[in-house]
């Protein structure tokens, strides 16, 4: 078995740029009125999604999760990216921390909540993604160009 190729500073820089780009695209899609058509494009039928301990599978699972969800507004506080050696480009483990508001209270709508209905109040979350290079996408054609990835695994948990 060949030894894995060590990651270079350029690998780390490109992975960080990819994670920053992915994070913007993902949460903009999630918070858009077109999320039912935009979010599934980031997954494949084999993708695994766990939302607060509830498993979903693939593109159909993503659709079933978000189709009845009220509008959202995500505020990302930080993300960290870890390239996983073994493939070129490497797979990426991305951990995102932030807060999400569901429903009322978004875009100036007043929040109307009760003790049992926290709609309109932000909830702190942690979300972990495993991004895998998309073999169906054309490879980067120039040095420093970002590879195309899809979400292989996605786990979200409310932490506050």
C-alpha positions in Angstrom: 0.0 0.0 0.0 1.4 3.4 -1.0 1.9 6.0 1.6 -0.6 8.8 1.5 0.6 11.9 -0.2 1.1 14.6 2.5 -1.0 17.7 2.3 0.8 20.9 1.2 0.2 24.5 2.3 -1.4 25.0 -1.1 -3.8 22.1 -0.4 -4.8 23.7 2.9 -5.3 27.1 1.3 -7.4 25.7 -1.6 -9.4 23.5 0.9 -10.1 26.6 3.0 -11.3 28.6 0.0 -13.5 25.7 -1.1 -15.0 25.5 2.4 -15.7 29.2 2.5 -17.3 29.1 -1.0 -19.3 26.0 -0.1 -20.5 27.5 3.2 -21.8 30.6 1.5 -23.5 28.6 -1.3 -25.1 26.1 1.1 -26.6 28.6 3.6 -27.7 31.0 0.9 -29.5 28.1 -0.8 -31.0 26.9 2.5 -32.3 30.4 3.3 -33.7 31.1 -0.2 -37.3 30.7 -1.4 -36.0 28.3 -4.0 -34.3 25.9 -1.5 -36.5 22.9 -2.6 -34.8 23.1 -6.0 -31.3 24.4 -4.9 -30.4 22.3 -1.9 -30.9 18.9 -3.5 -28.3 19.8 -6.2 -25.6 19.6 -3.5 -26.4 16.0 -2.5 -26.4 12.6 -4.3 -28.7 9.6 -3.8 -26.0 8.0 -1.7 -25.7 11.1 0.6 -26.5 10.6 4.3 -28.1 13.4 6.3 -28.8 13.3 10.1 -30.9 16.2 11.4 -30.9 16.3 15.2 -30.6 12.5 15.4 -33.1 11.8 12.6 -31.6 10.1 9.6 -32.5 11.0 6.0 -31.1 9.5 2.8 -30.0 11.2 -0.4 -31.8 13.9 -2.5 -35.2 12.6 -1.5 -34.3 12.8 2.2 -33.2 16.4 1.8 -36.5 17.3 0.1 -38.6 15.6 2.7 -36.7 17.4 5.5 -37.1 20.9 4.1 -40.4 20.8 2.2 -42.5 21.6 5.3 -39.9 23.6 7.2 -40.7 27.3 7.7 -38.4 29.9 6.2 -34.9 30.1 7.8 -32.2 32.6 8.3 -28.7 31.2 9.2 -26.0 33.3 10.8 -22.6 31.6 10.5 -20.3 32.4 13.3 -17.3 30.2 12.3 -16.3 27.2 10.2 -13.3 25.0 10.1 -12.1 22.8 7.2 -9.9 19.7 7.4 -8.7 18.2 4.1 -8.6 14.4 4.2 -5.6 13.0 2.5 -6.0 10.1 0.1 -7.6 11.6 -3.0 -6.6 14.5 -5.2 -8.3 16.8 -4.6 -8.9 15.7 -1.0 -12.2 15.1 0.5 -13.1 17.9 3.0 -14.5 17.7 6.6 -16.2 21.0 7.3 -17.5 22.0 10.8 -19.8 25.0 10.9 -21.1 26.8 14.0 -23.9 29.4 14.0 -27.5 30.3 14.8 -30.6 29.7 12.8 -34.0 31.4 13.1 -37.1 29.5 11.8 -40.3 31.2 10.7 -41.5 34.4 12.2 -38.9 37.0 13.1 -37.2 36.7 9.7 -37.0 39.8 7.4 -38.7 42.0 9.9 -41.7 39.7 10.7 -42.6 40.0 14.3 -42.0 36.8 16.4 -45.1 35.5 18.1 -44.1 32.6 20.3 -45.2 30.7 23.3 -43.2 28.7 25.8 -43.7 25.6 23.7 -43.2 27.3 20.3 -39.7 28.8 19.9 -40.4 30.0 16.3 -38.7 33.3 15.6 -36.0 32.8 18.2 -32.5 31.9 17.0 -31.1 28.5 17.9 -27.4 27.7 18.1 -26.3 24.8 15.9 -23.3 22.8 14.8 -23.2 21.2 11.4 -20.6 18.8 10.0 -20.2 18.1 6.3 -18.1 15.5 4.5 -17.5 16.9 1.0 -16.3 14.4 -1.7 -14.8 15.4 -5.0 -17.5 15.0 -7.7 -16.1 12.5 -10.2 -18.8 13.6 -12.7 -17.6 17.2 -12.8 -14.7 18.3 -15.0 -11.4 18.5 -13.1 -10.0 22.0 -12.3 -8.3 23.2 -15.4 -6.0 25.8 -13.8 -3.7 25.9 -10.8 -5.7 27.2 -7.8 -9.1 26.6 -9.4 -11.6 25.0 -6.9 -12.7 21.5 -7.5 -16.4 20.5 -7.6 -17.7 18.7 -4.5 -20.9 17.1 -3.3 -22.2 16.4 0.2 -21.5 12.8 1.1 -22.6 13.2 4.7 -24.3 16.0 6.7 -25.0 16.1 10.4 -26.8 19.0 12.1 -27.4 19.2 15.8 -29.0 22.1 17.8 -26.7 22.9 20.7 -28.5 25.7 22.3 
